[in-house]
Amino acid sequence: MKSVAIALFSLGVLCMGGIAQADDNAKWVAQCQKDNADAKVSPDVVTKYCTCMNNKMSDNETRSITEWEKANPESRKACEKEAGWL
């Protein structure tokens, strides 16, 4: 019985971590979308670009996507291409 309780507790902790990470990713992507609001491409392209950049960043990154892209031009170019940002 004790091992079942420990297993369920561990599973709950792991699930909560995943939810927190998803919320954090959504926050970074939303900020990137705001930073690129004046872009001459559709909002869908901006969303794809921001999501791509977010996925390339480390989970421990503290800089915004906009700050990180300046230091990582190859990732920026790859995500522009993937998103259809021409």
LUMLUM-337638 format. One record per atom (N, C-alpha, C): x, y, z; residue in one letter; chain; atom name. Coordinates in nm, 2 decimals, decimal comma. Example, Ala and Ser with C-alpha at 12.3 -4.5 7.8 and 13.67 -1.06 7.14 Angstrom:
# LUMLUM-337638
ATOM|1,32|-0,57|0,78|A|A|N
ATOM|1,23|-0,45|0,78|A|A|CA
ATOM|1,32|-0,33|0,78|A|A|C
ATOM|1,28|-0,22|0,71|S|A|N
ATOM|1,37|-0,11|0,71|S|A|CA
ATOM|1,29|0,00|0,79|S|A|C
//
This chain:
# LUMLUM-337638
ATOM|0,08|-0,12|0,00|M|A|N
ATOM|0,00|0,00|0,00|M|A|CA
ATOM|0,09|0,13|0,00|M|A|C
ATOM|0,19|0,12|0,08|K|A|N
ATOM|0,28|0,24|0,08|K|A|CA
ATOM|0,35|0,27|-0,05|K|A|C
ATOM|0,39|0,16|-0,12|S|A|N
ATOM|0,45|0,18|-0,25|S|A|CA
ATOM|0,35|0,24|-0,36|S|A|C
ATOM|0,23|0,20|-0,35|V|A|N
ATOM|0,12|0,26|-0,44|V|A|CA
ATOM|0,11|0,41|-0,41|V|A|C
ATOM|0,10|0,44|-0,28|A|A|N
ATOM|0,09|0,59|-0,25|A|A|CA
ATOM|0,21|0,67|-0,30|A|A|C
ATOM|0,33|0,61|-0,28|I|A|N
ATOM|0,45|0,68|-0,33|I|A|CA
ATOM|0,45|0,69|-0,48|I|A|C
ATOM|0,41|0,59|-0,55|A|A|N
ATOM|0,40|0,59|-0,69|A|A|CA
ATOM|0,31|0,69|-0,74|A|A|C
ATOM|0,19|0,70|-0,68|L|A|N
ATOM|0,09|0,80|-0,72|L|A|CA
ATOM|0,14|0,94|-0,69|L|A|C
ATOM|0,20|0,96|-0,58|F|A|N
ATOM|0,26|1,09|-0,54|F|A|CA
ATOM|0,36|1,13|-0,65|F|A|C
ATOM|0,45|1,04|-0,68|S|A|N
ATOM|0,55|1,07|-0,78|S|A|CA
ATOM|0,50|1,10|-0,91|S|A|C
ATOM|0,39|1,03|-0,96|L|A|N
ATOM|0,33|1,06|-1,08|L|A|CA
ATOM|0,27|1,20|-1,08|L|A|C
ATOM|0,20|1,23|-0,97|G|A|N
ATOM|0,14|1,37|-0,96|G|A|CA
ATOM|0,25|1,48|-0,97|G|A|C
ATOM|0,36|1,46|-0,90|V|A|N
ATOM|0,47|1,56|-0,91|V|A|CA
ATOM|0,52|1,57|-1,05|V|A|C
ATOM|0,54|1,46|-1,12|L|A|N
ATOM|0,58|1,47|-1,26|L|A|CA
ATOM|0,48|1,54|-1,35|L|A|C
ATOM|0,36|1,51|-1,33|C|A|N
ATOM|0,25|1,58|-1,42|C|A|CA
ATOM|0,25|1,73|-1,39|C|A|C
ATOM|0,26|1,77|-1,27|M|A|N
ATOM|0,26|1,91|-1,24|M|A|CA
ATOM|0,37|1,98|-1,30|M|A|C
ATOM|0,49|1,92|-1,30|G|A|N
ATOM|0,61|1,98|-1,37|G|A|CA
ATOM|0,59|2,00|-1,52|G|A|C
ATOM|0,52|1,90|-1,58|G|A|N
ATOM|0,49|1,91|-1,72|G|A|CA
ATOM|0,39|2,03|-1,75|G|A|C
ATOM|0,30|2,04|-1,66|I|A|N
ATOM|0,20|2,15|-1,68|I|A|CA
ATOM|0,27|2,29|-1,66|I|A|C
ATOM|0,35|2,30|-1,56|A|A|N
ATOM|0,43|2,42|-1,54|A|A|CA
ATOM|0,51|2,46|-1,66|A|A|C
ATOM|0,58|2,36|-1,72|Q|A|N
ATOM|0,66|2,38|-1,83|Q|A|CA
ATOM|0,58|2,43|-1,95|Q|A|C
ATOM|0,46|2,37|-1,97|A|A|N
ATOM|0,38|2,41|-2,08|A|A|CA
ATOM|0,33|2,55|-2,06|A|A|C
ATOM|0,30|2,59|-1,94|D|A|N
ATOM|0,26|2,73|-1,92|D|A|CA
ATOM|0,37|2,82|-1,94|D|A|C
ATOM|0,49|2,79|-1,91|D|A|N
ATOM|0,61|2,87|-1,93|D|A|CA
ATOM|0,64|2,89|-2,08|D|A|C
ATOM|0,63|2,78|-2,15|N|A|N
ATOM|0,65|2,78|-2,30|N|A|CA
ATOM|0,54|2,87|-2,36|N|A|C
ATOM|0,42|2,86|-2,32|A|A|N
ATOM|0,31|2,95|-2,37|A|A|CA
ATOM|0,34|3,09|-2,35|A|A|C
ATOM|0,40|3,12|-2,23|K|A|N
ATOM|0,43|3,26|-2,19|K|A|CA
ATOM|0,54|3,32|-2,29|K|A|C
ATOM|0,64|3,24|-2,31|W|A|N
ATOM|0,75|3,28|-2,40|W|A|CA
ATOM|0,70|3,30|-2,54|W|A|C
ATOM|0,62|3,21|-2,59|V|A|N
ATOM|0,57|3,22|-2,73|V|A|CA
ATOM|0,48|3,34|-2,74|V|A|C
ATOM|0,39|3,37|-2,64|A|A|N
ATOM|0,31|3,49|-2,64|A|A|CA
ATOM|0,39|3,62|-2,64|A|A|C
ATOM|0,50|3,62|-2,57|Q|A|N
ATOM|0,58|3,74|-2,57|Q|A|CA
ATOM|0,65|3,76|-2,70|Q|A|C
ATOM|0,69|3,65|-2,76|C|A|N
ATOM|0,75|3,65|-2,90|C|A|CA
ATOM|0,65|3,71|-3,00|C|A|C
ATOM|0,53|3,66|-2,99|Q|A|N
ATOM|0,42|3,71|-3,08|Q|A|CA
ATOM|0,40|3,86|-3,07|Q|A|C
ATOM|0,40|3,91|-2,94|K|A|N
ATOM|0,39|4,05|-2,92|K|A|CA
ATOM|0,51|4,13|-2,98|K|A|C
ATOM|0,63|4,07|-2,96|D|A|N
ATOM|0,75|4,14|-3,01|D|A|CA
ATOM|0,75|4,15|-3,16|D|A|C
ATOM|0,68|4,05|-3,22|N|A|N
ATOM|0,68|4,05|-3,37|N|A|CA
ATOM|0,54|4,09|-3,43|N|A|C
ATOM|0,46|4,17|-3,35|A|A|N
ATOM|0,33|4,21|-3,39|A|A|CA
ATOM|0,33|4,29|-3,52|A|A|C
ATOM|0,44|4,37|-3,54|D|A|N
ATOM|0,45|4,45|-3,66|D|A|CA
ATOM|0,51|4,38|-3,78|D|A|C
ATOM|0,53|4,25|-3,77|A|A|N
ATOM|0,60|4,18|-3,88|A|A|CA
ATOM|0,51|4,18|-4,01|A|A|C
ATOM|0,57|4,17|-4,12|K|A|N
ATOM|0,49|4,18|-4,25|K|A|CA
ATOM|0,45|4,04|-4,29|K|A|C
ATOM|0,42|3,95|-4,20|V|A|N
ATOM|0,38|3,82|-4,23|V|A|CA
ATOM|0,25|3,79|-4,14|V|A|C
ATOM|0,18|3,68|-4,18|S|A|N
ATOM|0,06|3,65|-4,10|S|A|CA
ATOM|0,09|3,61|-3,96|S|A|C
ATOM|-0,01|3,63|-3,87|P|A|N
ATOM|0,00|3,59|-3,73|P|A|CA
ATOM|0,04|3,44|-3,72|P|A|C
ATOM|-0,02|3,36|-3,81|D|A|N
ATOM|0,01|3,21|-3,81|D|A|CA
ATOM|0,16|3,18|-3,83|D|A|C
ATOM|0,22|3,26|-3,93|V|A|N
ATOM|0,36|3,24|-3,95|V|A|CA
ATOM|0,44|3,28|-3,83|V|A|C
ATOM|0,40|3,39|-3,77|V|A|N
ATOM|0,47|3,44|-3,64|V|A|CA
ATOM|0,46|3,33|-3,54|V|A|C
ATOM|0,34|3,27|-3,52|T|A|N
ATOM|0,32|3,17|-3,42|T|A|CA
ATOM|0,41|3,05|-3,45|T|A|C
ATOM|0,42|3,01|-3,57|K|A|N
ATOM|0,50|2,89|-3,61|K|A|CA
ATOM|0,65|2,92|-3,58|K|A|C
ATOM|0,69|3,04|-3,61|Y|A|N
ATOM|0,83|3,09|-3,59|Y|A|CA
ATOM|0,86|3,09|-3,44|Y|A|C
ATOM|0,78|3,15|-3,36|C|A|N
ATOM|0,80|3,16|-3,22|C|A|CA
ATOM|0,80|3,02|-3,15|C|A|C
ATOM|0,71|2,93|-3,20|T|A|N
ATOM|0,71|2,80|-3,14|T|A|CA
ATOM|0,84|2,72|-3,18|T|A|C
ATOM|0,88|2,74|-3,30|C|A|N
ATOM|1,01|2,67|-3,34|C|A|CA
ATOM|1,12|2,72|-3,26|C|A|C
ATOM|1,13|2,85|-3,24|M|A|N
ATOM|1,24|2,91|-3,17|M|A|CA
ATOM|1,24|2,86|-3,02|M|A|C
ATOM|1,12|2,86|-2,96|N|A|N
ATOM|1,10|2,81|-2,83|N|A|CA
ATOM|1,15|2,67|-2,81|N|A|C
ATOM|1,12|2,59|-2,91|N|A|N
ATOM|1,15|2,45|-2,91|N|A|CA
ATOM|1,31|2,43|-2,92|N|A|C
ATOM|1,37|2,52|-2,98|K|A|N
ATOM|1,52|2,51|-2,99|K|A|CA
ATOM|1,59|2,55|-2,87|K|A|C
ATOM|1,52|2,63|-2,79|M|A|N
ATOM|1,59|2,68|-2,66|M|A|CA
ATOM|1,59|2,58|-2,55|M|A|C
ATOM|1,69|2,59|-2,47|S|A|N
ATOM|1,70|2,50|-2,35|S|A|CA
ATOM|1,58|2,53|-2,25|S|A|C
ATOM|1,54|2,43|-2,18|D|A|N
ATOM|1,43|2,45|-2,08|D|A|CA
ATOM|1,48|2,55|-1,97|D|A|C
ATOM|1,61|2,56|-1,95|N|A|N
ATOM|1,67|2,64|-1,85|N|A|CA
ATOM|1,70|2,78|-1,89|N|A|C
ATOM|1,67|2,82|-2,02|E|A|N
ATOM|1,70|2,95|-2,07|E|A|CA
ATOM|1,62|3,06|-2,00|E|A|C
ATOM|1,69|3,17|-1,97|T|A|N
ATOM|1,63|3,28|-1,90|T|A|CA
ATOM|1,60|3,40|-1,99|T|A|C
ATOM|1,66|3,40|-2,11|R|A|N
ATOM|1,63|3,51|-2,20|R|A|CA
ATOM|1,51|3,49|-2,28|R|A|C
ATOM|1,44|3,59|-2,33|S|A|N
ATOM|1,33|3,58|-2,41|S|A|CA
ATOM|1,37|3,52|-2,54|S|A|C
ATOM|1,27|3,48|-2,62|I|A|N
ATOM|1,30|3,43|-2,76|I|A|CA
ATOM|1,36|3,54|-2,84|I|A|C
ATOM|1,31|3,66|-2,83|T|A|N
ATOM|1,36|3,78|-2,90|T|A|CA
ATOM|1,51|3,80|-2,87|T|A|C
ATOM|1,54|3,79|-2,74|E|A|N
ATOM|1,68|3,81|-2,70|E|A|CA
ATOM|1,77|3,69|-2,75|E|A|C
ATOM|1,72|3,57|-2,73|W|A|N
ATOM|1,79|3,45|-2,77|W|A|CA
ATOM|1,82|3,44|-2,92|W|A|C
ATOM|1,72|3,49|-3,00|E|A|N
ATOM|1,74|3,47|-3,15|E|A|CA
ATOM|1,86|3,56|-3,20|E|A|C
ATOM|1,88|3,67|-3,13|K|A|N
ATOM|2,00|3,76|-3,17|K|A|CA
ATOM|2,13|3,69|-3,15|K|A|C
ATOM|2,14|3,60|-3,05|A|A|N
ATOM|2,26|3,53|-3,02|A|A|CA
ATOM|2,27|3,40|-3,10|A|A|C
ATOM|2,16|3,36|-3,17|N|A|N
ATOM|2,16|3,23|-3,24|N|A|CA
ATOM|2,10|3,24|-3,38|N|A|C
ATOM|2,18|3,31|-3,46|P|A|N
ATOM|2,12|3,34|-3,60|P|A|CA
ATOM|2,09|3,22|-3,68|P|A|C
ATOM|2,17|3,11|-3,66|E|A|N
ATOM|2,14|2,99|-3,74|E|A|CA
ATOM|2,00|2,93|-3,70|E|A|C
ATOM|1,97|2,93|-3,58|S|A|N
ATOM|1,84|2,88|-3,53|S|A|CA
ATOM|1,73|2,97|-3,59|S|A|C
ATOM|1,76|3,10|-3,58|R|A|N
ATOM|1,66|3,20|-3,63|R|A|CA
ATOM|1,63|3,17|-3,78|R|A|C
ATOM|1,74|3,15|-3,86|K|A|N
ATOM|1,72|3,13|-4,00|K|A|CA
ATOM|1,64|3,00|-4,03|K|A|C
ATOM|1,68|2,89|-3,95|A|A|N
ATOM|1,61|2,77|-3,97|A|A|CA
ATOM|1,46|2,78|-3,93|A|A|C
ATOM|1,43|2,85|-3,83|C|A|N
ATOM|1,29|2,87|-3,79|C|A|CA
ATOM|1,21|2,96|-3,89|C|A|C
ATOM|1,28|3,06|-3,94|E|A|N
ATOM|1,22|3,15|-4,04|E|A|CA
ATOM|1,18|3,06|-4,16|E|A|C
ATOM|1,27|2,97|-4,20|K|A|N
ATOM|1,24|2,88|-4,32|K|A|CA
ATOM|1,13|2,79|-4,28|K|A|C
ATOM|1,13|2,73|-4,17|E|A|N
ATOM|1,03|2,63|-4,13|E|A|CA
ATOM|0,89|2,69|-4,12|E|A|C
ATOM|0,89|2,82|-4,07|A|A|N
ATOM|0,76|2,89|-4,05|A|A|CA
ATOM|0,71|2,95|-4,18|A|A|C
ATOM|0,79|2,96|-4,28|G|A|N
ATOM|0,75|3,02|-4,41|G|A|CA
ATOM|0,76|3,17|-4,41|G|A|C
ATOM|0,85|3,22|-4,32|W|A|N
ATOM|0,88|3,37|-4,31|W|A|CA
ATOM|0,97|3,41|-4,42|W|A|C
ATOM|0,92|3,47|-4,52|L|A|N
ATOM|1,00|3,51|-4,64|L|A|CA
ATOM|1,02|3,65|-4,65|L|A|C
//
